[in-house]
Amino acid sequence: MNFPGSGIIKGLAVTARNALGSYFDRARAKRLITRQYPEERPVLPEASRSFPFLIYDNDDPERGIRCVACKICEIECPPQCIYIELERDANGKSLKRPKIFNIDISVCMGCQICAEVCPFESIRMDNVFEKSNYDRFDSLLLRKEQLLKSNAYYRYIKPTECAETDAIRLKKQKSKSEVVA
């Protein structure tokens, strides 16, 4: 039987049961504690995500960057917070890497579409969520140098996902080498 206000009463009953039960039931008390945040950091699950970052493979971030500036992530980004400019040599020929790769994290909604549409597995989602600061503009615009992180870092924060990505990339490299041979 539903009457007006029954949802509010049910919600208050659940709240009261949890609040009072935490004083008597030890298992429930452990579940309902408040974490003292800056001192006690939460252990984030592997599937957590915050903002995108770019992956590079070898020791040199500029030469090992996976991104080829295809701009698919820029096109597919719903809030349009990604800006990419292709790097060119003195003759105007493209070098297949980004000269400028900026992400405005004040606009980014962390939807992970950029990471999903990237055909080169070069953009992934980070676990770092503490990006707040006092400046509303320039410090919330992450540039290529700030976005570049090694594949070892990616393997550290998301080992399962990285192993799958590395297996896919290795399979693609093997198929390319078989076609060439």
Buried (B, 14 or more C-beta within 10 A) or exposed (E): EEEEEEEEEEEEEEEEEEEEBBEEEEEBEEEEEEEEEEEEEEEEEEEBBBBBBBBBBEEEBEEBBBBBBBBBBBEBBEEEBBBBBBBEEEEEEEEEBBEEBBBBBEBBEBBEBBBEBBEBBBBBBBBEEEBEEEEEEEBBBBEBEBBBBBBEBBBEBBEEBBEEBBEEBEEEEEEEEEEEE
